[in-house]
């Protein structure tokens, strides 16, 4: 691999005034150096990352970064601004700008560059050397770590340049020996062995010298105070590693062993369980939920934001030692629910509710696919009267195709029967983790028993999760904690959920479900067309996201008790969901020059994905150009949904795309509806991209690229 940064990638007189202009100026150097293949595509990826959260750090530093398909190898470009550029840092503009580019899928390289750079930026002599450097070659060497900053006369000394691979600012030999050599990027830990702890010149002699042979009664050497720490920030990159470095350095200065688990954006490597058990105290320096927090229960704990870990680590270490002396310990931690483990602290109830519901839907979909397609095959082989066949356990003829059709239908029906319980159970699981499964499944099964259907399962899951979360917040005597998740929580929560579903909310929900079913059965004319258009819009708005899943779940729920209206809804939903990838495939075929090489390759795959009813096949196009692709897709989806309802097309299979066309009522009109929507979307995309197009599809043909607008990916 080439060097991470060279003199050609350094601009010591960066004249840009905005962060977009700065990113463009540095990215152009990457293009000229052969590290980036498509300037505009790469800048769109940078802008998309910047839109998630500002990349400015305290101390006048900006670190715009992204992973992109347009990057050939890990690359870093550096610019120094005399006037400063606003990257969203609380303390003002940044004068040191690092643009980091990593290939798509190169998480290890990406995180290695970011983490080591963030750690080194904690050293003021390093940043001082960068601010006073006068030669690009010298600056690149400083950043790579090829040359100590203090060698040439007249320049400030920086003892901690950023190495190209996962290393960090130079430490005392003891600290180097304490580092786990094979830790993955973003994870640091120190052994529990007291001999590996950093030397403490202020410690009593007994702590650093072996007991004298002349004084056998002397006390053995005292073990150092041990702290385990978790650092994390919303992006899991810069502040995470800066806090880790700061805590480790403060621990060395205080004669304390500090082992840090950095919970970064690409996951985390857990601290050794023995290290956690032996720890005398815990520090959480985090802005997002600590994952697997229950590991640290029962120890003196200091819980602060990640910036406190950067700015006042010595105070945190002193505070946790004081808590240990007073015997203050934290209570047992409740494990975060699966959908909350990666949640940001700012997530509101609506965001969390959406995640909980999507958990249930995501676990339900495989049952939908298996059961629904088995039922569809049964209808294809044995006709629509196969649902009246006797049980194959009592009557099965090996040479009779009707018996095989009945077998497929009855297996599919059993699988389909799990839809509502699975939906309810995993909504509760998303809210309260494994303790939510039992009351969730029980509530879902009751919803089927009282004919509350899909809506009943949804409500049952939410009730079950809420009940379990409430029980978990009750103070429980230590003697009962061991049986809580196995006996107490399932018993109490199932009883409460069953009571509410049978006697309180179940009947009103069942009445609502019956009313919805009757409404779908009576859909005709304009009402049916409007519903089809609305479902088409929902299917194409977020291309597999929450709204798409809501529309799909609505359609699948109707298949549990099929009627003419629900079969029309299922047909409209599947047809609309096929449109976005098919349209993008068509657009890249008809006007390929409007798309990048990578998009044209994605377009070939989109033919198959669209035909298979995998709406997510259009996501790469929407991510690169959402303001043109998503509205176009929605227009085509609405047309297809409306036409499918107008034509009276029906579908008994919940999935399959063109492969279940023989099972569709009015198949030729159905295909016509799909073709019409695909054409509308493709034409709109081509027109909108054509209006925008200057000449940036190929960087070599764009001398005025420096003045082009950066496309912000949503």
N, C-alpha and C positions, 0 to 999 in steps of 0.2 A: 504493500500500500504506500502511496505517496505520503510526503510529510503533511501533517495536519494543517499547518499554516506556513506560508512562504512570504518573502518580502513583497511579492506581487499582490498578496492578499491583505496588505497593510496600507492604510491611508491615515497619515498623521495630520492631515489638514482637511478633515471631512467638512465640507461646506454645506451639507444638507441642513434644512431647518425643521423638518418634520421626521417622525419615525418612519413613515412610508418612504420618504425620499432617501433617508439613510439606508434603509433596507435595500432599496433599488441600487444605490450607488455601490454598496458592498457586494450585492448579488451580481452586478455587472462584472466585477472583478472575478467572481467565481466562474461566470460564463466564459470570460476571456481565457481563464486558466483551465477550461475543460472539465470543471467539477460540476457544473449545472448545465443541463441540456436544453431547458426551456425556461427562459427568464420569467415570462408572465405566469406560467403554471406554478413555478416555484414561489413567486411573490404572492400568489393567491394562497398557497399553503402557509406562508409566513403570516399573512394577514389573518387567516382563519385561526391560527394559534394565538395571535395577539388579541383577537376578539374574545377568546375564552377568558383571558385574564392578563393584565398588563405584565410585561416582563422587566420593568424597571426595579432596581434594587437600591436600597439605601447606600449612600456614599458616592453618588454620581455614576452609577453603572447601569447599562442597559444590555440585556441578553436576549434579543429576538432569536427564536429558534423554531425549527420544525423538522419533521420527517417528511420526505417527499419522493415521489417516483421519479422526479426530474433530477435527483442528485445521484452522481455516480459513485462517490465515496465520501466518508466523513470528512468534513471541511469546516474550517473556522476562518472568518475574515474579521479584521479589527480596524476600527476607525476611531479617531480622536477628534472631538469637536471643541472648538475654542469657545463658542457661544452656548453650548449645551442643547440637548434635545430632550423633549418630554416623552419619557417612556412609562409614565404613570406611577413613578416612585413617590412616596409621601414626602420625601425631603427635597424634591425638586428635580430639575433636568439632569440628564446624564451626559458626561463628557467622554466616558470610555464605553464604546459600543462594540459588542462582540456578536457577530451574526454566525450562528451555528447551523450547519446543514448536515443532515444524516439521511442515508438512503431509506426508502420505505422498507419497513421490516427490520431495520437496523437498531432495535431498541438498546442493545448492549452498548454499541458504539455511541449512540446518542446520549444515553445516561452517563456513560463514562466521561465523555467530554464535559457535559454540564456539571456533573458532581465534582470532578477535579477542579474545574474552573471556579466553581462556587467556593470550594474550600480555600483555594489560593487567594481569592479576593478578600478573604478575612485578614490577610497580611498587609498592613499598611505600607510596608517597604516595597512590596511587589507592585501595588497600584501606584505608589509614588514613582517607581522606576518607569512604569508605562507612561505616566504623565510628563516625565522629563526626558524621555528617549527622543533622539534626534534622527535616527536612521531606521528605515523600515527593516533592513536585514537584522539589525540589533534587536528591534522590537519583536520580530518573529522568533528569534532565538530565545528571548526571554519567555515568551508565551509557551514555546515548546519545551522549555526547560533545558535546552542544549547549553546554555551559558548562564552562569550566575550573574545576577544584576549588578553586583557591587564591584565587578572587576575593572571596567574602564573608569579612569579618574573623572571626577566631576559628576558622576551619576549616583543617586542614592542606592544604597544596598538593598536588594530584595532577596531574601533567603528562601523564598518559596515560589519559584516559577511553576507554571502549570505544565506537567508532563503530558506527553501525548497519550499515554494510557493511564489506567486507573491508579494514580498515585496521588500524593497530597503534599502540602508544605513540609519542608524538612523539619524533623523533630529530633529530640535527644535520642541517643542510641537505644536507651531502655524502651522508649515508646515505639521505636521501629520494631524491636523484638516482640513487642506485645501485640502487634497487628496480626490478625489472622491472615496468612499469606494467600489462601485460596478463596477468600470471601468474594462473593459476587459483587459487581459494581453496585454501589449504593448501599453497601452493608459493611459496617465495621464492628469489630468486637475485640475485647482484650481478654486474655485467659484469666482464670480465677487464681492461678498459681501466684502466691505472693512474691515469688522471686522475679516475676516478670513485671511487677508494678514499678512505676517510675520512682526514682530516688527522691526522698524528701529530706532536704538538708535541715529542716527545722524539727524533724521528728526526734523523739528520745533515742538515745543510743541503743536501748534494748530493742528498738524496732528495726535497727539496721545492722547490728553486730551480733555475732553468734554468742551464746552464753559462755562465760569464762569457765574454764575447767576448775579454777580455784574457788569458784563460787557456784557450786551445783544447785544451791537453793534458789538461784536467780530465776525469775519468771521467764517463760519462753517468749520468743519474739511475738509481739502483738500483730495480728492480721490487719491489713489495711481496711479502711471502710470501703465497702463495695456498693456501687450505684449502677443500676441499669436504667437506660433512658430510651425513650421513643421520640423521634422527631419526624414531623410530617407537615406539609403545607398543601394547599389545594392542588397545585400542579405536581407536587412530589419531586421537585427538582432543586432549585437554587437555595431557597430558605431552609429546606430540609437538611441539606448537607452543610450549609453554613452554621446552622445551630449545632449539628453533630460535632463539627470541628471545634466550635467555641467551647462546648461542654468538655470535650476531651482535653483541650489545652488547660482549661480551668481545673480539671481534675488532676492533671500532672502538677500544676502549681500548688495544689492543696494536699498532695500526697494521697489522693483518693483514686481508686480504680473506677473508671467510668467506661462502661460498655454500651455502645449505642446501636439501636436497631433503626435504620432509616426506612420508613415506609413510603417508598417512592411510587411513581406513577406506573411502573412496570412490575409491581408486586414488591415483595420484601422477603428477606431471608431471616427466619426467626432466630432469636438468640437461643443459645443452648439452654434447654430447660434446667439443667443443673446450675448454670450461671444465674438464672432467674431465682431459683430456690435459695441460692447462697447469698443473694443480694441483701444488703442492709437497708436500702432505700430505692425509691423509684422516682424518676422525673419524666413527666409527659410535657413535651414542648410541641404543641400541635395546634393546627387550625382546622383539621378535619378529624373525624371520629377515629380513635385509636383502634386498630384492628386486633381482635383477640385480646381485648383488655382484661378479660377474666384471669389471664395468666399471672397478673401482678397483684391480685387481691390479697389483702391482709398484710401489706407492707406499708411503711411510712411513704407517703406519696405527695409530691408537689405537682400540681396540674396547672400549666400556664400556656399562653400562646407561643407560637414558634419564635416570634421576634424577641420574646423575653429570653429564650435560650441563646439567641445571638448576642443580645445587648448586656445581659447581666447573669452570666452563667455562674460566677462565683457566689452570688447571692442565693441562687437556687440550690447549689451544693450545700451551702451553709444552712439553708432552711430545712433541707431534707435531713441533715445531720441532727439539727435541733429537734425535729419531730421524732427521730429515732431515739434520742435521749429521753424525751418525754413519754415515749411509748405510744405515740399516736399512729394508728394504722388505718388504712382504708377498709371499707366494707366490701363484701363480695360484689364483684362486678357482673352485671347482666350482659351476656353476650349480645352484641349488636345483631339485629335481624339481618339476613342475607342482603336485602335490598337497601339496608342502611349503612353497610360497612364501608362503602365508598362514597357515601353522601357527604356533601359539603355542609359546613355548619350553617350556611345561609338557606338551605333547602327549606321551603315552607311546607305546610300540610298538603297543599294541592300537588306539589311535586312528589312528595312521599306517597300520597294516595295513588298517583299514577304508577309509581314503581311497584307498589303492592299489587295493584290490579294486573299489571303486565307480568308479574311473577306467575300469578294464577293462569293467565292466558298462555304463557310460554310453555308451562308444563302440560296444559290441556291439549295443545296443538298436536303432539304426536298421537294421542288417542283419537283425535279427530281424523288425522290422516289414515291411521291404521283401520279404525272402525268404518269410517266413511267410504274408503276405497274398497274395502271388502264387501260392504253392502252394495256399492255401485257395480262391482264385478258380478255379484249374485243376481242383480237385476238384469245385467247384460246376458247372463247365461240362462237364467230361468224365467225372465219376465217379471213384471211388477206384481204378479200374484204370489211370488215366492214367499212373501211375508206371511202367508197363511199355511205354509207347509208344516207338517207335524215335526216334533222334535227329532233331530237326527240321532239322539241317544236311544230312541225307541224304534225308529224306522229309518234305515239307510241301505240303499242298494248301490253296490260298488260300481256297477256298470251303467247306472242311470245318471245322466247329466243334471237332472232336476235335484237329485239327492246332493250332488256336489254343490249346486247353487244354494240349496237350503243350508248346507254346512257353512258355506262362506257367509251367508246372511246371518246365521245365528251367532257365529263367532264375531262378526262385525257388530251385531247388536249388543253383545256382551261388552265389547270394547267401548262402544258408544255410551253404554250405561254408566261408564266411569266419568263421563265428561263433567257433570255437575259436581260430584264429590271431589274430583281432582281439582277443579277450578276453586272450590271453596277451601279445600285443604291447603293448597299452595298459596292462596291469598293470605291465609292465616300464617303460613310458614314465612312468607315474606315480611310479615309484621312482627312475629314473635319467635322466629326460628323453630326448631323441632318441637317444642312444647305446643305449638299451635296446630300441628298436624292432626292430632286425634280429634279435638273439638271441631276443627274445620271439616274433616271428612264426615264426622257424625252430622254436622249441620247440613252439609251438601246432600247426604243421603236422605235426611228428613225432608229437604226441599223437593226431592223426587217423589217421596212418599205422599206429600200433600199437594202434588202437582204445581209447585211453585216454579219449577223449571230453572232456566238459566238465570233469571233475575233473583230467584230464591237462593241459588248457590252463591251468587255474588254477595248478597246481603249476609248470608250465613258465614262466609269467609271473613268479612269485615267484623261481624259480631264476635266470632271466635277469636280473632287476633286481638281485638280490643279487650276481651275478657281475660285472656292470658296475660296481656301486658299489664292489666290492672292487678292481677294476682301476684305477678312478679315484683311489683312495687311494695307489696306488704312486707313489713319487717317480720322475719321468721326466726324462731329460736334456732341456734346452731344445730341442735340435736335433730331437727326435722329437715335440714337442708338437703341431706342425702337422698331422701325419698320424695322431695318436691317434684322433680321432673318426671319421675317414673310412676308415682301413685297420686299424689295430692293434686297437682295441676291437671292431669287428664281427667280425674274424677270430678273435681269441682267445675272445671270449665265445660266438660261435656254435659253435665247436668244443667248448668245455666243456659248453654246454647240450645239444648233440647227443649227446655221450658219455653224460651223465647220463640223458637221456631214453631213449635206445636201450638202454643196458646196465645201468643202476642202478635208477632209480625208475619207469621206464616200465611194465615188466611188472607189478609189484605194483599200480600205479594202474589198469592195464587190467583186472586181475582184480577189483579193487574196483568199477570201473565196471560190469563184467558182473554182479557180484553185486547191485548196486543195481538194474540193469535187470531182472534176474530177479525181484527182490523186488517191484518195481512191477508186473510182469506178473502176479504171484500175489496181489496185494492183493484181499482179499474181506472181507466182513462187518465185524466190529468194528475190525479193523486199518485198513481203508480209511476208515471214519468218523472214527477218531481222527486219522489223518493229515490228512484234510480239515479237521477242526476246528483242528489245529495250524497248517496253512498259512493258514487264515482269520485266525487270531490274528496271525500274522506280517505278513500283508498289511495289516492295519488298525492295527497298533501305532504305526508311525511315518509312515504315509500317504505313501509314496513315498521313505522314507528307507532306511537300510542293510538293516534286517530285511525290509522290503517287497521290496527288490531281490534279496535272497538267495532269498526264496521264489519270486520271479518267474524268476530265473535258473535255479533248480532245475527249475522246470516247463519252461522253454524248452529246457534241456539234454536233457530226455527226448524232445523232438520230433526231435532229430537222428537217433535210431533209434527211431521210434515203435512202441509196443505198446499193448495195451488199458489197462494200468496208467498209462503216461505220459500217455495222452490224457485219462484221468480226472483226473489231477493238474492238467493244463493247464486243464481246465474248472473245477475247484474254485478254482484261483488267480484266474482272471479273474472268476468270479462273486463271490468275496469282495472283490476289489478294487473292484467296482462299488458295493458296499453303502454305504460312508461318505458319498460325495457325494449319492447318491440319498436316503439317510436324512435328511441335513441339509436337502435340498430339501423333502422331505415334512414335516419338523418345522416349517420356517419357513412352510409353507403352512397347516398345521393350526393351529398356535399362534404366529402371527406376533408377538403382543405379548410373547413371551418373548425376542425377539431385537431387536437394534438395527436401525435403518433400513438401514445398510450390510450387515448380515448378511442381511436379507431380500432385498436386491438380489443378494447373492452366492448366495442360495438359488435364485434363478431360473436363474442360470448353472449351478448344480450339477446341475440336471436333465440338461443336455446333457453335462456332463463325466462324470457317473456313467454315463450310458448309453453313453458312448464308452470306458469303462474307463480313466478318468483319475482315479486315486484322490486325487491332489493337490488336487482340487476341494474337499475337506473341510478343507484346511489352515487357511484363515482362521478357521473355527469352532474348530478345535482350538487355534490360537494364542491365541484370546481366552478360552477356557474349557477347558483341557486336562483338568482333573480330572473333568469330566463328559462331555466329548465322546469322548475316547479310549477309556475303558473301555466306553462304550456302543457305539462302533464295533467294538471287539474282540469284544464279545458277539455282535453281529449278523453279523460276518464269520465267526466260529466256527460259528454256526448254518448259514449259507449253505454254507460249505465242507463241513461234515458232511453236509448234505442232498444236495448235489451228488454226493458220493461214494456215499452210500446209494442214490441214484436211478440210479447208473451212467451219469451224463452224460459224454460225451466231447467233445473239441474238438481239431481239427487246426490251427486258426489261433492264433498267439501273441498276437493283439490283435484289436480291432475292436468289442468290446462287443456291443450288440444288433444291430449291422449284420452279424454273422456267425452269427446264430442259425440260419439255414438249414443251416449246416455242423455244428451241434451234435447229438450223439446225445441223444435224449430231450429235445427243445427245450421242450416245455410244462412238464415237471417241472423243467427247468433254470430257467425263468422263475419258477416257483413257489418254488424255493429262494432266488432273488434277492429276490423279494417278501417272503418270510418273514424273511430277515435284515434287509432294509430296515425292515420293520415293527418288529422287535425293537429296533433301534438308535434309531429315531425315538421310540418309546414311552419308552425309557429316558432319552433326552435330555430329553424333555418333562417326565417325572416329576422328574428331578434338578434341572432348571432351575426347575421349579415349586416345589420344596421350598426352593430358595435365594432365590427371588424375593421381594423386599420391595416396592419400587416404584422401583427405580433405572433401569429401562429408559428412562424419560424424566426428565430432571433437573428439569423443572418440577413434576413430581408427587412430589418426594422431599425434603420439608423436613428429614428426619432423615438426609440423605445424609452429613453429617459424621460420623455414628456407624457407617456401613456398613463392611463389611470390604472391603479392596482385594483384587480377584482377581489372583493372580500367574500370569502366563502363562508356560508353560514354554518 
